[in-house]
């Protein structure tokens, strides 16, 4: 009975996320592979798959409520980019209308829409990366190889969200003390500058304390031992192999020209050859494997939770 309870507790704790239990090396290779694929081509099918999988996976990581609030500004930004591109680019055969004697073409609008989708796909995959690949995982992977650079990169990745949280804390403390109420524009501006000044001073002090603490602990010294909490298991190896197979396969087909696509002067038809279809399927499997793994993890957690 006790062993069963412990097992359920272990699996209940594992509900957090599948990628939290995945070895950092496998997770890093996965994110770098799919971000690379999303960046190197403007093929609409590849862009759509990368964007769709990134958004769904992001919703599973941060919650679909937060995802909707994120989409509330990312989708208008995509529309803005799509509508702005034909103002500066006048290529294309399909002229819709003239604006200040300059043609606005359908090809330019579609190119802007595809470019904005690619941009958001990279953005959401980078957000997924920052959610999973925490600073401790990054230091675990590169702390012995490049200790100083890994520390700087890990601190940089955690810098912006930490500053945002600290800014909010200082701002609420200033308002709570009655230093500024923000009722008029001048008072609000002066109050924000005061909060910014406190934030910068606090950040510099924390940076000095962190540097002294890391130096006192012997970080970066030769022969220094580190506490490793990650074990590379067979499931991590299987995930890494699958990532390599489908990722390298997709990149190979892209290099062979299966992802060639043009918007100007006219939109070329989407290639539906066997080679291209295999590339689409490989990319879809690579993108949706993260979603399937999270769904499987949630189902396991719900099953054992129902047994408690």
C-alpha positions as CSV (number, residue, x, y, z in Angstrom):
1,X,0.0,0.0,0.0
2,X,2.8,2.4,0.9
3,X,4.7,1.6,-2.3
4,X,1.6,2.2,-4.4
5,X,1.1,5.5,-2.7
6,X,4.7,6.6,-3.2
7,X,4.4,5.6,-6.9
8,X,1.2,7.7,-7.3
9,X,2.9,10.6,-5.5
10,X,5.9,10.3,-7.8
11,X,3.7,10.2,-10.9
12,X,1.5,13.0,-9.6
13,X,4.5,15.3,-9.1
14,X,5.6,14.4,-12.7
15,X,2.4,15.9,-13.9
16,X,4.2,19.2,-14.1
17,X,5.4,18.7,-17.7
18,X,6.9,15.9,-19.7
19,X,9.8,18.2,-20.8
20,X,10.6,18.9,-17.1
21,X,11.6,15.2,-16.8
22,X,13.3,15.1,-20.1
23,X,17.1,15.3,-20.1
24,X,18.3,18.8,-20.8
25,X,20.4,17.6,-23.8
26,X,17.4,16.0,-25.5
27,X,15.3,19.1,-24.9
28,X,18.0,21.5,-26.1
29,X,18.6,19.5,-29.3
30,X,14.8,19.4,-29.9
31,X,14.3,23.2,-29.5
32,X,17.4,24.1,-31.6
33,X,16.3,21.8,-34.4
34,X,12.8,23.1,-34.7
35,X,13.8,26.7,-34.3
36,X,16.4,26.3,-37.0
37,X,13.8,24.7,-39.4
38,X,11.4,27.6,-38.7
39,X,14.0,30.2,-39.5
40,X,15.6,28.9,-42.7
41,X,12.7,28.7,-45.1
42,X,9.7,30.7,-46.1
43,X,7.6,27.8,-47.3
44,X,4.0,28.4,-46.2
45,X,3.4,24.7,-45.2
46,X,6.5,24.6,-43.0
47,X,5.8,28.0,-41.5
48,X,2.2,27.0,-40.7
49,X,3.2,23.7,-39.1
50,X,5.9,25.4,-37.0
51,X,3.5,28.2,-35.9
52,X,0.6,25.8,-35.1
53,X,2.7,23.4,-33.0
54,X,4.5,26.3,-31.3
55,X,1.2,27.9,-30.2
56,X,-0.4,24.6,-29.1
57,X,2.7,23.6,-27.1
58,X,3.0,27.1,-25.6
59,X,-0.6,26.8,-24.4
60,X,0.1,23.4,-22.7
61,X,3.1,24.9,-21.0
62,X,1.8,28.2,-19.7
63,X,-1.9,27.6,-19.8
64,X,-4.4,28.5,-22.5
65,X,-5.6,31.5,-20.5
66,X,-2.2,33.1,-20.7
67,X,-1.9,31.9,-24.3
68,X,-5.0,33.8,-25.3
69,X,-3.7,37.0,-23.7
70,X,-0.5,36.5,-25.7
71,X,-2.4,35.9,-28.9
72,X,-4.3,39.1,-28.3
73,X,-1.3,41.2,-29.2
74,X,0.6,38.7,-31.4
75,X,-2.2,38.2,-33.9
76,X,-2.8,42.0,-34.5
77,X,1.0,42.3,-34.9
78,X,0.9,39.7,-37.6
79,X,-2.0,41.5,-39.4
80,X,-0.1,44.7,-39.1
81,X,3.0,43.2,-40.7
82,X,1.0,41.6,-43.5
83,X,-0.7,44.9,-44.3
84,X,2.5,47.0,-44.0
85,X,4.6,44.9,-46.4
86,X,2.7,46.0,-49.6
87,X,3.3,49.6,-48.7
88,X,7.0,49.2,-49.1
89,X,7.1,46.2,-51.6
90,X,5.3,46.6,-54.9
91,X,6.2,43.4,-56.6
92,X,3.7,40.9,-57.8
93,X,1.4,40.4,-60.8
94,X,-2.0,40.5,-59.0
95,X,-2.7,44.2,-58.5
96,X,-5.5,44.8,-56.0
97,X,-5.6,48.6,-56.1
98,X,-3.3,51.6,-56.2
99,X,-2.2,53.6,-53.1
100,X,-0.5,56.9,-53.8
101,X,0.1,55.7,-57.4
102,X,1.8,52.6,-56.0
103,X,0.3,49.1,-56.7
104,X,-0.8,47.0,-53.8
105,X,-0.4,43.4,-54.8
106,X,-1.8,40.2,-53.4
107,X,1.6,38.6,-53.5
108,X,3.0,41.3,-51.2
109,X,0.2,40.8,-48.7
110,X,0.6,37.0,-48.7
111,X,4.4,37.4,-48.3
112,X,3.9,39.7,-45.4
113,X,1.4,37.3,-43.8
114,X,3.8,34.4,-44.2
115,X,6.8,36.4,-42.9
116,X,4.8,37.5,-39.8
117,X,3.8,33.9,-39.2
118,X,7.4,32.7,-39.4
119,X,8.4,35.5,-37.0
120,X,5.7,34.4,-34.5
121,X,6.6,30.8,-34.9
122,X,10.2,31.5,-33.9
123,X,9.0,33.8,-31.1
124,X,6.7,31.1,-29.5
125,X,9.3,28.3,-29.9
126,X,11.8,30.6,-28.2
127,X,9.3,31.2,-25.5
128,X,8.8,27.5,-25.1
129,X,12.5,27.1,-24.9
130,X,12.9,29.7,-22.1
131,X,10.1,28.0,-20.2
132,X,11.7,24.6,-20.3
133,X,15.4,25.3,-20.4
134,X,15.9,27.0,-17.1
135,X,19.2,28.4,-16.0
136,X,20.1,25.4,-14.0
137,X,19.7,23.1,-17.0
138,X,21.8,25.4,-19.2
139,X,24.6,25.5,-16.5
140,X,24.3,21.7,-16.1
141,X,25.0,21.2,-19.8
142,X,27.7,23.8,-20.3
143,X,29.0,24.6,-16.8
144,X,32.1,22.5,-17.1
145,X,32.8,23.1,-20.8
146,X,32.4,26.9,-20.9
147,X,31.6,27.9,-17.2
148,X,31.9,31.7,-17.6
149,X,29.9,31.9,-20.9
150,X,27.2,29.5,-19.6
151,X,26.8,31.6,-16.5
152,X,26.5,34.8,-18.5
153,X,24.0,33.3,-20.9
154,X,21.9,31.7,-18.2
155,X,21.8,35.0,-16.3
156,X,20.9,36.8,-19.5
157,X,18.0,34.5,-20.2
158,X,16.6,34.9,-16.7
159,X,17.3,38.7,-16.6
160,X,14.2,40.0,-18.4
161,X,11.5,38.1,-16.5
162,X,13.3,38.7,-13.2
163,X,13.4,42.5,-13.9
164,X,9.7,42.5,-14.8
165,X,8.8,40.8,-11.5
166,X,11.1,43.1,-9.5
167,X,9.8,46.2,-11.3
168,X,6.2,45.2,-10.4
169,X,7.2,44.7,-6.7
170,X,8.9,48.1,-6.5
171,X,6.1,49.8,-8.2
172,X,3.5,48.3,-5.9
173,X,5.6,49.1,-2.8
174,X,5.9,52.7,-4.0
175,X,2.2,53.0,-4.5
176,X,1.5,51.3,-1.1
177,X,3.7,53.8,0.7
178,X,1.8,56.7,-1.0
179,X,4.9,58.1,-2.7
180,X,2.9,58.5,-5.9
181,X,-0.7,57.7,-6.8
182,X,-0.6,58.0,-10.6
183,X,-3.6,60.3,-10.7
184,X,-2.0,62.8,-13.1
185,X,0.4,62.4,-16.0
186,X,3.3,64.3,-14.4
187,X,3.1,62.4,-11.1
188,X,2.9,59.1,-13.0
189,X,6.0,59.8,-15.1
190,X,8.1,61.0,-12.2
191,X,7.0,57.9,-10.2
192,X,7.9,55.5,-13.0
193,X,11.4,57.2,-13.3
194,X,11.8,56.8,-9.6
195,X,10.9,53.1,-9.8
196,X,13.3,52.6,-12.7
197,X,16.1,54.3,-10.8
198,X,15.5,51.9,-7.8
199,X,15.3,48.9,-10.1
200,X,18.7,49.7,-11.8
201,X,20.4,50.3,-8.4
202,X,18.9,47.1,-7.0
203,X,20.1,45.2,-10.1
204,X,23.6,46.4,-9.8
205,X,23.8,45.5,-6.2
206,X,22.4,42.0,-6.9
207,X,25.0,41.6,-9.7
208,X,27.8,42.4,-7.4
209,X,26.5,40.0,-4.7
210,X,26.0,37.3,-7.3
211,X,29.6,37.7,-8.6
212,X,31.0,37.6,-5.0
213,X,28.9,34.6,-4.2
214,X,29.9,32.6,-7.3
215,X,33.6,33.5,-6.7
216,X,33.4,32.4,-3.1
217,X,31.9,29.1,-4.1
218,X,34.7,28.4,-6.6
219,X,32.6,28.6,-9.7
220,X,34.7,28.0,-12.8
221,X,37.7,26.5,-11.0
222,X,39.3,23.5,-12.5
223,X,38.3,20.3,-10.9
224,X,35.3,21.8,-9.2
225,X,32.5,19.2,-8.7
226,X,28.9,20.0,-9.6
227,X,25.7,18.5,-8.4
228,X,24.0,16.6,-11.3
229,X,20.3,15.9,-10.8
230,X,19.7,14.7,-14.3
231,X,20.1,11.1,-15.6
232,X,20.2,10.2,-19.2
233,X,17.7,7.3,-19.6
234,X,16.6,5.2,-22.5
235,X,13.5,7.3,-23.0
236,X,15.8,10.4,-23.3
237,X,17.9,8.5,-25.9
238,X,14.8,7.5,-27.8
239,X,13.5,11.1,-27.9
240,X,16.9,12.4,-29.0
241,X,17.1,9.8,-31.8
242,X,13.6,10.6,-33.0
243,X,14.5,14.3,-33.0
244,X,17.6,13.7,-35.0
245,X,15.9,11.4,-37.5
246,X,12.9,13.7,-38.3
247,X,14.8,16.9,-37.9
248,X,17.8,16.0,-40.0
249,X,15.4,14.4,-42.5
250,X,13.4,17.6,-42.8
251,X,16.6,19.7,-43.2
252,X,17.9,17.2,-45.9
253,X,14.7,17.6,-47.9
254,X,14.9,21.4,-47.6
255,X,18.5,21.3,-48.8
256,X,17.5,19.1,-51.8
257,X,14.9,21.7,-52.9
258,X,11.7,20.2,-51.6
259,X,10.8,23.4,-49.8
260,X,11.5,25.8,-52.7
261,X,8.7,28.3,-52.9
262,X,8.4,31.8,-54.4
263,X,6.0,34.7,-53.9
264,X,7.2,37.0,-56.7
265,X,6.4,37.8,-59.4
266,X,3.6,35.2,-58.9
267,X,2.9,32.6,-56.2
268,X,4.2,29.2,-57.2
269,X,2.0,26.2,-56.5
270,X,2.8,24.1,-53.4
271,X,4.9,21.1,-54.3
272,X,3.0,17.9,-53.6
273,X,5.6,15.4,-54.8
274,X,6.5,12.4,-52.8
275,X,9.7,14.0,-51.5
276,X,7.8,17.1,-50.4
277,X,5.0,15.1,-48.7
278,X,7.6,13.1,-46.8
279,X,9.2,16.3,-45.7
280,X,5.8,17.7,-44.5
281,X,5.1,14.5,-42.5
282,X,8.5,14.5,-40.9
283,X,8.1,18.1,-39.8
284,X,4.6,17.5,-38.5
285,X,5.8,14.5,-36.4
286,X,8.7,16.6,-35.1
287,X,6.5,19.5,-34.1
288,X,3.6,17.5,-32.7
289,X,5.7,15.0,-30.7
290,X,6.0,17.6,-28.0
291,X,2.2,18.0,-27.9
292,X,1.6,14.3,-27.8
293,X,4.2,13.8,-25.0
294,X,2.5,16.4,-22.9
295,X,-1.0,14.9,-23.6
296,X,0.3,11.5,-22.6
297,X,1.8,12.9,-19.4
298,X,-1.4,14.6,-18.4
299,X,-3.4,11.4,-19.1
300,X,-1.1,9.4,-16.9
301,X,-1.3,12.0,-14.1
302,X,-5.1,12.0,-14.3
303,X,-5.2,8.2,-14.2
304,X,-3.1,7.9,-11.1
305,X,-4.9,10.9,-9.5
306,X,-8.2,9.1,-9.9
307,X,-6.7,6.1,-8.1
308,X,-5.8,8.1,-5.0
